[in-house]
Amino acid sequence: MNSLILRNIAKNIRINIVDMIGEAKSGHPGGSLSIVEMLTVLYFNEMDINPDNPKWAERDRFVLSKGHSAPALYATLAERGYFSKEELKGLRKFGSMLQGHPDMKKTPGVDMSTGSLGQGLSAANGMALAAKLDKSDYRIYTIIGDGELQEGQIWEAAMSSAHYKLDNLLAFIDLNGLQIDGSNEEVMNVNPVDKKFKAFGWNVEVIDGHDIEQIKNALENAKKAKNVPTAVICKTIKGKGVSFMENQASWHGTAPNEEQKDQAIKELKGGE
């Protein structure tokens, strides 16, 4: 798909993220806004999926390991046609299928329930192994937060991915540099992320995580890497697209009030 079209889709997804979190009066805007381009390229350009048949056995799978960024996934799924955008207004509300973290039993298009940080890569490994055992061609994609790399299970899983030669697995690392309590360096330094994944036996590429073309190219390059999983280290901006949220750890899990929501949406629309 044309990159200009994809950028417009990403803009719509960002607007819906801000709107739904503002409506819910709770949620995680910072890390949701930082992964929009990755999700846009995956769901509108890369993955072999069918919104009319979400459980299609041969579909590509996606695991949002950083499950608190569920608003980004929900807005993407709605934009892709898995369910009505009206459902987005129910974020975090009693009885809604869109809760604070993804639920594969309630939400069409969610392939894995996530939320407890550090577990998503293990689930993705299992899916990738299943595809290998079944001799199926579907691929597995996951997004992991940089703060999440502080979880030991990520590195146990990373060893397993390389050991089992899971070349049908790709992990995006959302390297926005911030987490709930501040910068990664202050809380628990995770750098150098690229060298660590290389040391664990992964194919590694470092890109601008907001550049549509770089994301597309990284996905194509990953398919050429045989017998190794791929980690795409995405340098991103927490709160991307909203001036007063960008690079501010305080917006990790804070919902905008009505005035802030309106200002953010106006910015995202380009002042129109």
C-alpha positions in Angstrom: 0.0 0.0 0.0 1.1 3.5 -0.8 3.0 5.1 2.1 1.0 8.3 2.0 -2.2 6.3 2.5 -0.6 4.4 5.4 0.4 7.7 7.0 -3.2 8.9 6.8 -4.4 5.7 8.4 -1.8 6.2 11.1 -3.2 9.7 11.7 -6.7 8.3 12.1 -5.5 5.7 14.5 -3.8 8.3 16.7 -6.9 10.4 16.8 -9.0 7.5 17.9 -6.4 6.5 20.5 -6.5 10.0 22.1 -10.3 10.1 21.8 -11.0 6.7 23.4 -8.6 7.2 26.3 -10.1 10.6 26.9 -13.5 9.1 26.9 -12.5 6.4 29.3 -10.7 8.8 31.6 -8.0 6.2 32.0 -5.4 4.4 29.9 -1.9 4.6 28.5 -1.5 7.2 25.7 2.3 7.5 25.6 3.2 4.0 24.6 0.1 3.6 22.5 1.1 6.6 20.3 4.7 5.4 19.9 3.7 2.1 18.1 1.2 3.4 15.6 3.3 3.1 12.5 4.4 -0.4 13.3 0.8 -1.5 13.7 -0.3 0.4 10.6 2.2 -1.3 8.3 1.5 -4.7 9.8 -2.3 -4.6 9.6 -2.6 -2.7 6.3 0.4 -3.7 4.3 2.1 -6.8 5.7 0.1 -9.4 7.5 -2.0 -12.0 5.7 -5.3 -11.7 7.7 -9.1 -11.6 7.2 -11.2 -9.4 9.4 -14.3 -11.3 8.3 -12.7 -14.5 9.6 -10.5 -13.5 12.6 -9.7 -17.1 13.5 -8.6 -18.2 10.1 -6.1 -21.0 10.7 -3.5 -19.8 8.2 -3.5 -16.1 9.2 -0.4 -14.3 10.4 -0.5 -13.7 14.1 0.3 -10.7 16.2 1.1 -10.5 20.0 1.1 -7.1 21.8 3.5 -8.0 24.5 3.2 -4.5 26.0 -0.5 -5.1 26.6 -1.1 -1.8 28.3 -0.8 -0.2 24.9 -4.1 -1.9 23.9 -5.7 1.3 22.7 -3.3 1.4 19.8 -4.3 -2.2 18.9 -8.0 -1.6 19.3 -7.9 1.5 17.1 -6.0 -0.4 14.5 -8.4 -3.4 14.5 -11.4 -1.0 14.3 -9.8 0.8 11.4 -9.1 -2.5 9.6 -12.7 -3.6 10.0 -12.6 -6.2 12.7 -15.4 -4.3 14.6 -17.2 -1.0 14.5 -15.4 2.2 15.6 -18.4 2.8 17.9 -17.0 0.1 20.1 -13.9 2.3 20.9 -16.1 4.4 23.1 -16.4 1.5 25.4 -12.7 1.3 26.3 -12.3 0.2 30.0 -16.0 0.4 30.6 -18.0 -2.3 32.4 -19.3 -4.9 29.9 -17.2 -3.7 27.0 -15.1 -6.1 24.9 -12.3 -3.5 25.0 -10.7 -3.7 28.4 -7.4 -2.2 29.7 -5.4 -5.1 28.3 -6.2 -7.3 25.2 -8.5 -10.3 25.7 -8.4 -12.9 22.9 -11.7 -14.4 24.1 -13.6 -11.2 23.9 -12.1 -9.0 21.1 -12.1 -10.0 17.4 -8.7 -9.9 16.0 -6.8 -10.3 19.3 -4.5 -13.4 18.9 -3.2 -13.4 22.5 -4.3 -12.1 25.9 -1.5 -10.0 27.3 -0.8 -7.6 30.1 1.7 -9.1 32.5 4.9 -7.7 31.0 7.6 -10.0 29.7 5.4 -12.9 28.6 4.5 -11.9 25.0 7.7 -13.2 23.3 7.2 -16.6 25.0 3.7 -16.8 23.5 5.0 -15.7 20.1 7.6 -18.4 20.3 4.9 -21.0 20.9 3.0 -19.8 17.9 6.1 -19.8 15.7 7.0 -23.3 16.8 3.5 -24.5 16.1 3.7 -23.1 12.5 7.0 -24.9 12.0 5.6 -28.2 13.3 2.5 -27.9 11.2 4.6 -26.9 8.2 2.5 -23.8 7.8 3.7 -20.6 6.2 2.1 -18.0 8.6 4.4 -15.6 10.4 4.3 -14.2 13.9 4.8 -10.6 14.9 5.2 -9.1 18.3 5.8 -5.6 19.8 7.9 -5.5 23.0 8.4 -2.3 25.1 11.9 -1.2 26.0 11.0 -1.0 29.7 9.7 -4.5 29.3 13.2 -5.7 28.4 13.9 -5.5 32.1 11.9 -8.7 32.6 14.1 -11.8 32.7 11.5 -13.9 30.8 12.1 -11.8 27.7 15.7 -13.0 27.6 14.9 -16.6 28.3 12.4 -16.4 25.4 15.0 -14.7 23.2 17.4 -17.6 23.8 14.6 -20.0 22.8 13.8 -18.1 19.6 17.3 -18.3 18.4 17.8 -21.9 19.6 14.8 -23.1 17.6 15.7 -21.0 14.5 12.4 -19.2 14.4 12.8 -17.3 11.2 9.0 -16.9 11.0 9.2 -14.6 14.1 9.8 -10.9 14.1 9.9 -8.7 17.2 9.6 -5.0 17.1 11.2 -3.3 20.1 9.5 0.0 20.9 12.6 1.9 22.0 11.1 5.2 23.2 13.4 5.5 26.2 10.8 6.0 28.8 8.7 3.9 31.2 6.2 4.7 34.0 8.8 5.8 36.5 11.1 7.8 34.2 13.8 7.0 31.7 15.1 3.5 31.1 18.6 4.6 32.0 17.4 5.8 35.4 15.2 2.9 36.3 17.2 0.0 34.9 19.4 0.5 31.8 18.5 -1.8 28.9 21.0 -0.5 26.4 22.7 -1.5 24.1 19.5 -3.3 22.9 20.8 -4.1 19.4 24.0 -5.7 20.6 22.1 -7.7 23.3 19.8 -9.3 20.7 22.7 -10.0 18.4 24.5 -11.7 21.3 21.4 -13.9 21.7 21.7 -15.0 18.1 19.1 -12.8 16.4 19.1 -11.0 13.1 18.9 -7.3 14.1 18.0 -4.1 12.3 17.8 -0.6 13.8 15.3 1.9 12.3 13.2 5.0 12.8 10.0 3.4 14.2 7.9 6.2 12.8 9.2 5.9 9.2 6.7 3.9 7.1 9.3 3.0 4.4 11.9 1.9 6.9 9.4 -0.4 8.6 8.3 -1.9 5.3 12.0 -2.5 4.3 12.8 -4.1 7.6 9.9 -6.5 7.2 11.1 -7.5 3.7 14.7 -7.9 5.0 13.5 -10.2 7.8 12.1 -12.6 5.3 15.5 -13.0 3.7 17.1 -14.0 7.1 17.0 -17.7 7.3 17.2 -19.9 10.5 17.2 -16.8 12.8 14.5 -14.7 14.4 14.6 -11.0 13.6 14.5 -8.1 16.1 13.7 -4.6 14.6 14.8 -2.0 17.1 12.5 0.9 16.5 13.7 4.3 17.8 10.4 6.0 18.7 8.9 9.0 20.6 6.6 8.3 23.5 3.4 10.3 22.9 4.3 10.8 19.2 2.1 13.3 17.5 0.9 15.3 20.5 3.3 18.1 21.5 2.6 18.1 25.2 2.8 14.3 25.5 6.0 13.7 23.5 8.9 12.4 25.5 7.1 12.9 28.8 7.1 9.9 31.1 4.1 11.4 32.9 1.9 10.5 30.0 2.7 6.8 30.3 -0.6 6.1 32.0 -2.4 9.4 32.3 -5.6 10.2 30.4 -6.1 13.7 28.9 -8.9 15.8 30.3 -11.5 17.2 27.9 -9.5 20.3 27.0 -6.3 18.3 26.6 -8.1 15.8 24.4 -9.5 18.5 22.2 -6.1 20.1 21.8 -4.4 16.8 21.0 -7.0 15.9 18.4 -6.6 19.3 16.8 -2.9 18.9 16.6 -3.2 15.4 15.1 -5.6 16.7 12.5 -3.1 19.3 11.6 -4.9 22.3 13.1 -8.0 21.9 10.8 
